[in-house]
Amino acid sequence: MGNARSTSGAPLDLVPLEAAYFEVERIMRLNNREISTQSMNHKRRSIERLREWALENWPRAVNVQDVDRPCAQAFVAYLQGTGIKPKSVFNVSSDLGSIWNILKRAHDKLDNPWPLASPMEHRSDRR
């Protein structure tokens, strides 16, 4: 998907997956916003997990804009298949959804595939 274009025909401002976290930080600074260090670390790890998975399993997802609903659903299915807890799968997909929402502030043509790919619920181990 090398030359992504918006519906108006203008090229989209592409964000490589490996730079997504830094773009999120840049957008947060520009908007005078802060997220806790712990939350940012979770987001960084979630985007890194996606990038590592995409290199092996979805090579056409080079840029954030290349991650569509089928890609997001395949990644969530992969996470579920690894045996991690349902809550962890939910948290990773929620982190990615948050990242896409932040990126959308500066890249308004970006679609967020994560709400439709996320598990609808998770069972907590705590009662």
N, C-alpha and C positions, 0 to 999 in steps of 0.2 A: 504494500500500500504506500509506496514511496512518496508519491506526490498527492497527498490528500487535499481535497478541495472542498470548500464550503458550498452550500447550495447556490450562492451568488457567483461561483466560479473562481473566487479568490483563494489562493493557497492558505491553508490553516497554519497557524504557528505551532509547529510540531514540538512535542516534549518527549525526548527519549525516556524509556522506562528507567534507565539507570540515573537519570537526572530528576526524576519526579519528586523525590524527597527534597532536593535542594530548591526546586521550583516552589514547592509548598512553603518552605521556610522563607523564600523571597516574598511570596504573596502575603504571608502572615506579617512580615516586617512592614511591607508597604501599607497594610491596613491597620498598623499599630495593634496587632492582636498577638496574644501569647497562648500557647497550650502547654500544659505541664510537661516537664522533661520526661516523665514516665510515659505519658500518652504519646509524645513525639517518638520516643524509642520504640513503642509498639507499632506506630505507623511506619517507621523506618523499616522495622523487621518484616512487616506485612508486605510492603512494596518490594522488598528484597526477595521474599519468598515467591511472590508472583513473577518477578523478573527471572529468577533461577528456573522456575517451572516453565515459563514461556520459552526460554532458550532451548530446552529439551523437547517440549511438547506442543508449542504453538509458535513456531519461529517467525511467523508473519507479524506477531505482536512485538514490534520493535519500539514503537512510540505509544504513549498513553492513549492517543487517539485510535490506535489499532485494536485496543481492547474493547471488543463488542460483547453483546449479551452471550452468544455461544461460547466465547473465550472465557468470560467470567463464570458461566455455568460449569464449564469443563474444569476450571481451577477449583471451584467449590466442591465438585464431585471428587476431584483428586484429593483434596484435603480430607473429605469424609472417608475416603478409601484408605487413608494412612492410619486410621485408628485413633486419631486425636479426639478429644472430647467434643461433643456437639457444641458446647458453649464456646470452645476455642475456635471452632470453624466459624461460628456466628460472629465472634469478636474480630477475627481476621477479615471477614467479608465486610463487617461494619467499619473497620479501620479503612479499608480500601474505598468504601462508599464515601467516607469523610474526606479522604484524600481527593477523590474526584470532585466533590463539592467545593473544596478549597480551590482546586485547579480551575474550576469553572468560573471563578471570580475574575480570572485574567484571560481565560480562553472560553469565551461564552458559547462557542459552537460545539464544545465538548459535550458528548452524551455520557451520562452516568449509568453504566450497565449493572451496577452492584445491587441496587434495591430489588431488582427482579431476579437476581442470581442468588441472593442470600437465602439461607434456610429461613423458613417462616418462623420457626421457634427453636428454642433450645431448652433442654432439661437441665436444671441446675442440680448439682450434686449436694448443695446445701438445702436443708429443709427448714 
